[in-house]
Amino acid sequence: MKPLLIATALLAATPALAQDRVLTVYASDYIASEWGPGPTIKSEFEAFCDCTLDFVTGDILPRLLMEGESTDADIVFGLNTDVTARARASGLFAPHGQDTSGLSLPVDWSDDIFLPYNWGETAFIYDNTRLENPPASFQELLDAPDDLKIVIQDPRSSISGLALLLWVKQVYGDDAPDAWAKLAPKVLTVTRGWSESYGMFTDGEADMVLSYTTSPAYHIAAEDDLTKKAAIFPEGHYFMAELAAQVASTDQPELAQQFMDWILTPEFQKTIPLANWSLPAKLPQDDWPQVMRDLPRPDKTLFYSEDDAEALRQPALDEWLRAFAG
């Protein structure tokens, strides 16, 4: 009887042990949206980790900095180089331990803490059935009639909104305040995150939305809709890599490391284009889905290092706030 009782007890305990293996991932809000990669990442990681992956979405860096070492997060997913200076200075992250040689990025990359999993460039997306003659340059966008309706994201809460700040700053430099003064009357609303903005655009409430050059791929592949386009500007488009990092205080170090080890594998990278609708960080262009290879790309990629982005963030934000104060 005793061996049978012991075996029964072990079997009964197995599900509980599996439930105890929970990887908590703080992620940007779009991860859990209908366009986001969260469900695919969750199901594929859980298939081999014998664990549960829980996404906690929101404004991840302020929350993490507030919680400090007492955070529940094991992984953060969705930072970018425009905020990593502050994240790095916190000392809350552990080295990722990955080989980052051979990344398929248009910029040089060397970072032992923050690991890129995808990249893209910011762009304004339009519907060619509603906007037959879209702006052909950033300057044409600024000079367009004020009845052009655009939705953008708040740079204080959205990485895409912050990328727009730095995009304008890189294109216009000291003339950025004038650029914002011209753009502001065309901005229908500023949303907290990307998902709300993009939903307004697809619902027909706006002519253009701040998003990414790869966004039309979703409509083409998932909806057979060829009407959504990225306006490609000769001034260049701002580069963004989305990053993952392991929290040093994690109580699931083996699971966290397993997740980080998975990110640059071909298996994970092949899910990125059609789950995150962005370009994979480590996958040859020949291995991209055809829909991604067919998308127009800007001739010029604009980028600030994390130190430059951090130095410019507050001045650029002040310029933006003055433009939208009224």
Contacts in CASP RR format, 6 or more apart in sequence:
PFRMAT RR
TARGET T0000
AUTHOR 0000-0000-0000
METHOD contacts of the structure
MODEL  1
MKPLLIATALLAATPALAQDRVLTVYASDYIASEWGPGPTIKSEFEAFCD
CTLDFVTGDILPRLLMEGESTDADIVFGLNTDVTARARASGLFAPHGQDT
SGLSLPVDWSDDIFLPYNWGETAFIYDNTRLENPPASFQELLDAPDDLKI
VIQDPRSSISGLALLLWVKQVYGDDAPDAWAKLAPKVLTVTRGWSESYGM
FTDGEADMVLSYTTSPAYHIAAEDDLTKKAAIFPEGHYFMAELAAQVAST
DQPELAQQFMDWILTPEFQKTIPLANWSLPAKLPQDDWPQVMRDLPRPDK
TLFYSEDDAEALRQPALDEWLRAFAG
18 50 0 8 1.000
18 51 0 8 1.000
18 52 0 8 1.000
19 52 0 8 1.000
21 49 0 8 1.000
21 50 0 8 1.000
21 51 0 8 1.000
21 52 0 8 1.000
21 252 0 8 1.000
21 255 0 8 1.000
22 51 0 8 1.000
22 52 0 8 1.000
22 53 0 8 1.000
22 54 0 8 1.000
22 252 0 8 1.000
23 45 0 8 1.000
23 49 0 8 1.000
23 51 0 8 1.000
23 52 0 8 1.000
23 53 0 8 1.000
23 54 0 8 1.000
23 74 0 8 1.000
23 75 0 8 1.000
23 252 0 8 1.000
23 255 0 8 1.000
23 256 0 8 1.000
23 259 0 8 1.000
24 54 0 8 1.000
24 56 0 8 1.000
24 72 0 8 1.000
24 73 0 8 1.000
24 74 0 8 1.000
24 75 0 8 1.000
24 252 0 8 1.000
25 53 0 8 1.000
25 54 0 8 1.000
25 55 0 8 1.000
25 56 0 8 1.000
25 73 0 8 1.000
25 74 0 8 1.000
25 75 0 8 1.000
25 76 0 8 1.000
25 77 0 8 1.000
25 259 0 8 1.000
26 56 0 8 1.000
26 57 0 8 1.000
26 58 0 8 1.000
26 60 0 8 1.000
26 63 0 8 1.000
26 64 0 8 1.000
26 71 0 8 1.000
26 73 0 8 1.000
26 75 0 8 1.000
26 76 0 8 1.000
26 77 0 8 1.000
27 38 0 8 1.000
27 55 0 8 1.000
27 56 0 8 1.000
27 57 0 8 1.000
27 58 0 8 1.000
27 60 0 8 1.000
27 76 0 8 1.000
27 77 0 8 1.000
27 78 0 8 1.000
28 57 0 8 1.000
28 58 0 8 1.000
28 60 0 8 1.000
28 77 0 8 1.000
28 78 0 8 1.000
28 159 0 8 1.000
28 194 0 8 1.000
28 242 0 8 1.000
29 57 0 8 1.000
29 58 0 8 1.000
29 59 0 8 1.000
29 192 0 8 1.000
29 193 0 8 1.000
29 194 0 8 1.000
29 195 0 8 1.000
30 36 0 8 1.000
30 193 0 8 1.000
30 194 0 8 1.000
30 195 0 8 1.000
31 37 0 8 1.000
31 38 0 8 1.000
31 41 0 8 1.000
31 55 0 8 1.000
31 57 0 8 1.000
31 77 0 8 1.000
31 78 0 8 1.000
32 38 0 8 1.000
32 55 0 8 1.000
32 57 0 8 1.000
33 195 0 8 1.000
35 195 0 8 1.000
35 198 0 8 1.000
35 218 0 8 1.000
35 277 0 8 1.000
36 275 0 8 1.000
36 276 0 8 1.000
36 277 0 8 1.000
37 271 0 8 1.000
37 272 0 8 1.000
37 275 0 8 1.000
37 276 0 8 1.000
38 55 0 8 1.000
38 275 0 8 1.000
40 271 0 8 1.000
40 275 0 8 1.000
41 53 0 8 1.000
41 271 0 8 1.000
41 275 0 8 1.000
42 53 0 8 1.000
42 55 0 8 1.000
44 267 0 8 1.000
44 268 0 8 1.000
44 271 0 8 1.000
45 51 0 8 1.000
45 53 0 8 1.000
45 259 0 8 1.000
45 262 0 8 1.000
46 52 0 8 1.000
46 53 0 8 1.000
49 255 0 8 1.000
49 258 0 8 1.000
49 259 0 8 1.000
51 252 0 8 1.000
51 255 0 8 1.000
53 259 0 8 1.000
55 77 0 8 1.000
56 72 0 8 1.000
56 73 0 8 1.000
59 157 0 8 1.000
60 73 0 8 1.000
60 76 0 8 1.000
60 77 0 8 1.000
60 78 0 8 1.000
60 79 0 8 1.000
61 76 0 8 1.000
61 79 0 8 1.000
61 83 0 8 1.000
61 86 0 8 1.000
61 87 0 8 1.000
63 71 0 8 1.000
64 71 0 8 1.000
64 73 0 8 1.000
64 76 0 8 1.000
64 87 0 8 1.000
64 90 0 8 1.000
64 92 0 8 1.000
64 247 0 8 1.000
65 86 0 8 1.000
65 87 0 8 1.000
65 90 0 8 1.000
65 92 0 8 1.000
67 73 0 8 1.000
68 90 0 8 1.000
68 92 0 8 1.000
68 249 0 8 1.000
69 92 0 8 1.000
69 248 0 8 1.000
69 249 0 8 1.000
70 249 0 8 1.000
71 92 0 8 1.000
71 247 0 8 1.000
71 249 0 8 1.000
73 247 0 8 1.000
73 250 0 8 1.000
74 246 0 8 1.000
74 247 0 8 1.000
74 250 0 8 1.000
74 251 0 8 1.000
74 252 0 8 1.000
74 255 0 8 1.000
74 256 0 8 1.000
74 259 0 8 1.000
75 244 0 8 1.000
75 245 0 8 1.000
75 246 0 8 1.000
75 247 0 8 1.000
75 250 0 8 1.000
75 256 0 8 1.000
75 259 0 8 1.000
75 260 0 8 1.000
76 87 0 8 1.000
76 93 0 8 1.000
76 244 0 8 1.000
76 245 0 8 1.000
76 247 0 8 1.000
77 117 0 8 1.000
77 242 0 8 1.000
77 244 0 8 1.000
78 159 0 8 1.000
78 242 0 8 1.000
78 243 0 8 1.000
78 244 0 8 1.000
79 87 0 8 1.000
79 114 0 8 1.000
79 159 0 8 1.000
79 242 0 8 1.000
79 243 0 8 1.000
79 244 0 8 1.000
79 245 0 8 1.000
80 159 0 8 1.000
80 163 0 8 1.000
80 240 0 8 1.000
80 241 0 8 1.000
80 242 0 8 1.000
80 243 0 8 1.000
81 114 0 8 1.000
81 240 0 8 1.000
81 241 0 8 1.000
81 243 0 8 1.000
81 303 0 8 1.000
81 304 0 8 1.000
81 305 0 8 1.000
81 306 0 8 1.000
81 309 0 8 1.000
82 159 0 8 1.000
82 162 0 8 1.000
82 163 0 8 1.000
82 166 0 8 1.000
82 240 0 8 1.000
82 304 0 8 1.000
82 306 0 8 1.000
82 309 0 8 1.000
82 310 0 8 1.000
82 313 0 8 1.000
83 159 0 8 1.000
83 162 0 8 1.000
83 309 0 8 1.000
84 111 0 8 1.000
84 113 0 8 1.000
84 114 0 8 1.000
84 243 0 8 1.000
84 306 0 8 1.000
85 306 0 8 1.000
85 307 0 8 1.000
85 309 0 8 1.000
85 310 0 8 1.000
86 310 0 8 1.000
87 93 0 8 1.000
87 114 0 8 1.000
87 245 0 8 1.000
88 113 0 8 1.000
88 114 0 8 1.000
88 306 0 8 1.000
91 248 0 8 1.000
92 247 0 8 1.000
92 248 0 8 1.000
92 249 0 8 1.000
93 113 0 8 1.000
93 114 0 8 1.000
93 245 0 8 1.000
93 246 0 8 1.000
93 247 0 8 1.000
93 248 0 8 1.000
94 113 0 8 1.000
94 245 0 8 1.000
94 246 0 8 1.000
94 247 0 8 1.000
94 248 0 8 1.000
94 250 0 8 1.000
95 112 0 8 1.000
95 113 0 8 1.000
95 246 0 8 1.000
96 112 0 8 1.000
96 113 0 8 1.000
96 114 0 8 1.000
96 115 0 8 1.000
96 244 0 8 1.000
96 245 0 8 1.000
96 246 0 8 1.000
96 260 0 8 1.000
97 112 0 8 1.000
97 260 0 8 1.000
98 115 0 8 1.000
98 260 0 8 1.000
98 261 0 8 1.000
98 263 0 8 1.000
98 264 0 8 1.000
99 264 0 8 1.000
100 109 0 8 1.000
100 110 0 8 1.000
100 111 0 8 1.000
100 115 0 8 1.000
100 116 0 8 1.000
100 264 0 8 1.000
102 282 0 8 1.000
103 109 0 8 1.000
103 116 0 8 1.000
103 281 0 8 1.000
103 282 0 8 1.000
104 279 0 8 1.000
104 280 0 8 1.000
104 281 0 8 1.000
104 282 0 8 1.000
104 283 0 8 1.000
104 284 0 8 1.000
104 285 0 8 1.000
105 116 0 8 1.000
105 119 0 8 1.000
105 241 0 8 1.000
105 281 0 8 1.000
106 119 0 8 1.000
106 239 0 8 1.000
106 301 0 8 1.000
107 239 0 8 1.000
107 241 0 8 1.000
107 301 0 8 1.000
107 303 0 8 1.000
109 116 0 8 1.000
109 241 0 8 1.000
113 245 0 8 1.000
114 243 0 8 1.000
114 244 0 8 1.000
114 245 0 8 1.000
115 243 0 8 1.000
115 244 0 8 1.000
115 245 0 8 1.000
115 260 0 8 1.000
115 263 0 8 1.000
115 264 0 8 1.000
116 241 0 8 1.000
116 242 0 8 1.000
116 243 0 8 1.000
116 281 0 8 1.000
117 242 0 8 1.000
117 243 0 8 1.000
117 244 0 8 1.000
117 263 0 8 1.000
117 264 0 8 1.000
117 268 0 8 1.000
117 269 0 8 1.000
117 272 0 8 1.000
117 280 0 8 1.000
117 281 0 8 1.000
118 241 0 8 1.000
118 242 0 8 1.000
118 272 0 8 1.000
118 276 0 8 1.000
118 278 0 8 1.000
118 279 0 8 1.000
118 280 0 8 1.000
118 281 0 8 1.000
119 239 0 8 1.000
119 240 0 8 1.000
119 241 0 8 1.000
119 242 0 8 1.000
119 278 0 8 1.000
119 279 0 8 1.000
119 281 0 8 1.000
120 212 0 8 1.000
120 213 0 8 1.000
120 214 0 8 1.000
120 239 0 8 1.000
120 240 0 8 1.000
120 241 0 8 1.000
120 278 0 8 1.000
120 279 0 8 1.000
121 212 0 8 1.000
121 213 0 8 1.000
121 237 0 8 1.000
121 238 0 8 1.000
121 239 0 8 1.000
121 240 0 8 1.000
121 297 0 8 1.000
121 298 0 8 1.000
121 301 0 8 1.000
122 160 0 8 1.000
122 163 0 8 1.000
122 164 0 8 1.000
122 167 0 8 1.000
122 210 0 8 1.000
122 211 0 8 1.000
122 212 0 8 1.000
122 213 0 8 1.000
122 237 0 8 1.000
122 238 0 8 1.000
122 240 0 8 1.000
123 210 0 8 1.000
123 211 0 8 1.000
123 212 0 8 1.000
123 213 0 8 1.000
123 215 0 8 1.000
123 230 0 8 1.000
123 231 0 8 1.000
123 232 0 8 1.000
123 237 0 8 1.000
123 298 0 8 1.000
124 134 0 8 1.000
124 135 0 8 1.000
124 141 0 8 1.000
124 150 0 8 1.000
124 208 0 8 1.000
124 209 0 8 1.000
124 210 0 8 1.000
124 211 0 8 1.000
124 230 0 8 1.000
124 231 0 8 1.000
125 201 0 8 1.000
125 208 0 8 1.000
125 209 0 8 1.000
125 211 0 8 1.000
125 215 0 8 1.000
125 216 0 8 1.000
125 228 0 8 1.000
125 229 0 8 1.000
125 230 0 8 1.000
125 231 0 8 1.000
126 134 0 8 1.000
126 207 0 8 1.000
126 208 0 8 1.000
126 228 0 8 1.000
126 229 0 8 1.000
126 231 0 8 1.000
127 201 0 8 1.000
127 204 0 8 1.000
127 207 0 8 1.000
127 227 0 8 1.000
127 228 0 8 1.000
127 229 0 8 1.000
128 134 0 8 1.000
128 227 0 8 1.000
128 228 0 8 1.000
128 229 0 8 1.000
129 227 0 8 1.000
130 204 0 8 1.000
130 207 0 8 1.000
131 148 0 8 1.000
131 207 0 8 1.000
131 208 0 8 1.000
134 208 0 8 1.000
134 229 0 8 1.000
134 231 0 8 1.000
135 141 0 8 1.000
135 144 0 8 1.000
135 231 0 8 1.000
135 233 0 8 1.000
136 231 0 8 1.000
136 233 0 8 1.000
137 233 0 8 1.000
137 234 0 8 1.000
137 235 0 8 1.000
138 171 0 8 1.000
138 179 0 8 1.000
138 233 0 8 1.000
138 235 0 8 1.000
138 236 0 8 1.000
139 235 0 8 1.000
141 183 0 8 1.000
141 186 0 8 1.000
141 231 0 8 1.000
141 233 0 8 1.000
142 179 0 8 1.000
142 182 0 8 1.000
142 183 0 8 1.000
143 182 0 8 1.000
144 186 0 8 1.000
146 185 0 8 1.000
146 186 0 8 1.000
148 186 0 8 1.000
148 207 0 8 1.000
148 208 0 8 1.000
149 186 0 8 1.000
149 188 0 8 1.000
149 205 0 8 1.000
149 206 0 8 1.000
149 207 0 8 1.000
149 208 0 8 1.000
150 183 0 8 1.000
150 186 0 8 1.000
150 187 0 8 1.000
150 188 0 8 1.000
150 206 0 8 1.000
150 207 0 8 1.000
150 208 0 8 1.000
150 209 0 8 1.000
150 210 0 8 1.000
151 187 0 8 1.000
151 188 0 8 1.000
151 189 0 8 1.000
151 190 0 8 1.000
151 191 0 8 1.000
151 197 0 8 1.000
151 200 0 8 1.000
151 201 0 8 1.000
151 205 0 8 1.000
151 206 0 8 1.000
151 208 0 8 1.000
151 209 0 8 1.000
151 210 0 8 1.000
152 161 0 8 1.000
152 164 0 8 1.000
152 187 0 8 1.000
152 190 0 8 1.000
152 191 0 8 1.000
152 197 0 8 1.000
152 209 0 8 1.000
152 210 0 8 1.000
153 160 0 8 1.000
153 161 0 8 1.000
153 164 0 8 1.000
153 190 0 8 1.000
153 191 0 8 1.000
153 192 0 8 1.000
153 193 0 8 1.000
153 194 0 8 1.000
153 197 0 8 1.000
153 210 0 8 1.000
154 161 0 8 1.000
154 190 0 8 1.000
154 191 0 8 1.000
154 192 0 8 1.000
154 193 0 8 1.000
155 161 0 8 1.000
155 162 0 8 1.000
155 164 0 8 1.000
155 165 0 8 1.000
155 316 0 8 1.000
155 317 0 8 1.000
155 320 0 8 1.000
156 317 0 8 1.000
157 192 0 8 1.000
157 193 0 8 1.000
158 191 0 8 1.000
158 192 0 8 1.000
158 193 0 8 1.000
158 194 0 8 1.000
159 240 0 8 1.000
159 242 0 8 1.000
160 193 0 8 1.000
160 194 0 8 1.000
160 210 0 8 1.000
160 211 0 8 1.000
160 212 0 8 1.000
160 240 0 8 1.000
161 210 0 8 1.000
162 313 0 8 1.000
163 238 0 8 1.000
163 240 0 8 1.000
164 210 0 8 1.000
164 238 0 8 1.000
165 313 0 8 1.000
165 316 0 8 1.000
165 317 0 8 1.000
165 320 0 8 1.000
166 238 0 8 1.000
166 304 0 8 1.000
166 309 0 8 1.000
166 312 0 8 1.000
166 313 0 8 1.000
166 316 0 8 1.000
167 237 0 8 1.000
167 238 0 8 1.000
167 302 0 8 1.000
168 176 0 8 1.000
168 179 0 8 1.000
168 180 0 8 1.000
168 183 0 8 1.000
168 316 0 8 1.000
169 176 0 8 1.000
169 312 0 8 1.000
169 316 0 8 1.000
169 319 0 8 1.000
170 238 0 8 1.000
170 302 0 8 1.000
170 304 0 8 1.000
171 179 0 8 1.000
171 235 0 8 1.000
171 236 0 8 1.000
171 302 0 8 1.000
172 178 0 8 1.000
172 179 0 8 1.000
176 316 0 8 1.000
176 319 0 8 1.000
177 319 0 8 1.000
177 322 0 8 1.000
177 323 0 8 1.000
180 319 0 8 1.000
180 320 0 8 1.000
180 322 0 8 1.000
180 323 0 8 1.000
180 324 0 8 1.000
181 323 0 8 1.000
183 323 0 8 1.000
184 323 0 8 1.000
184 324 0 8 1.000
187 324 0 8 1.000
188 200 0 8 1.000
188 205 0 8 1.000
188 206 0 8 1.000
189 200 0 8 1.000
190 324 0 8 1.000
191 197 0 8 1.000
191 200 0 8 1.000
194 210 0 8 1.000
194 211 0 8 1.000
197 209 0 8 1.000
197 210 0 8 1.000
197 211 0 8 1.000
198 209 0 8 1.000
198 211 0 8 1.000
198 215 0 8 1.000
200 206 0 8 1.000
200 209 0 8 1.000
201 208 0 8 1.000
201 209 0 8 1.000
201 211 0 8 1.000
208 231 0 8 1.000
211 230 0 8 1.000
212 230 0 8 1.000
212 240 0 8 1.000
212 277 0 8 1.000
212 278 0 8 1.000
213 230 0 8 1.000
213 232 0 8 1.000
213 237 0 8 1.000
213 295 0 8 1.000
213 296 0 8 1.000
213 297 0 8 1.000
213 298 0 8 1.000
214 230 0 8 1.000
214 273 0 8 1.000
214 277 0 8 1.000
214 278 0 8 1.000
214 279 0 8 1.000
214 292 0 8 1.000
214 295 0 8 1.000
215 228 0 8 1.000
215 230 0 8 1.000
215 277 0 8 1.000
216 228 0 8 1.000
216 229 0 8 1.000
216 230 0 8 1.000
216 295 0 8 1.000
217 273 0 8 1.000
217 274 0 8 1.000
217 277 0 8 1.000
217 289 0 8 1.000
217 291 0 8 1.000
217 292 0 8 1.000
217 295 0 8 1.000
218 277 0 8 1.000
219 225 0 8 1.000
219 226 0 8 1.000
219 227 0 8 1.000
219 228 0 8 1.000
220 226 0 8 1.000
220 228 0 8 1.000
220 291 0 8 1.000
221 274 0 8 1.000
221 289 0 8 1.000
221 291 0 8 1.000
230 295 0 8 1.000
230 296 0 8 1.000
232 296 0 8 1.000
232 297 0 8 1.000
232 298 0 8 1.000
233 298 0 8 1.000
234 299 0 8 1.000
234 300 0 8 1.000
235 300 0 8 1.000
236 298 0 8 1.000
236 299 0 8 1.000
236 300 0 8 1.000
236 301 0 8 1.000
236 302 0 8 1.000
237 298 0 8 1.000
237 300 0 8 1.000
237 301 0 8 1.000
237 302 0 8 1.000
238 302 0 8 1.000
238 303 0 8 1.000
239 301 0 8 1.000
239 302 0 8 1.000
239 303 0 8 1.000
241 281 0 8 1.000
242 276 0 8 1.000
242 278 0 8 1.000
244 259 0 8 1.000
244 260 0 8 1.000
244 263 0 8 1.000
246 256 0 8 1.000
246 257 0 8 1.000
246 259 0 8 1.000
246 260 0 8 1.000
247 256 0 8 1.000
250 256 0 8 1.000
262 268 0 8 1.000
263 269 0 8 1.000
264 281 0 8 1.000
264 282 0 8 1.000
266 283 0 8 1.000
266 287 0 8 1.000
269 280 0 8 1.000
269 281 0 8 1.000
269 282 0 8 1.000
269 283 0 8 1.000
270 280 0 8 1.000
270 283 0 8 1.000
270 287 0 8 1.000
272 278 0 8 1.000
272 279 0 8 1.000
272 280 0 8 1.000
272 281 0 8 1.000
272 283 0 8 1.000
273 279 0 8 1.000
273 280 0 8 1.000
273 288 0 8 1.000
273 289 0 8 1.000
273 291 0 8 1.000
273 292 0 8 1.000
274 289 0 8 1.000
274 291 0 8 1.000
279 288 0 8 1.000
279 292 0 8 1.000
280 288 0 8 1.000
285 293 0 8 1.000
304 312 0 8 1.000
END
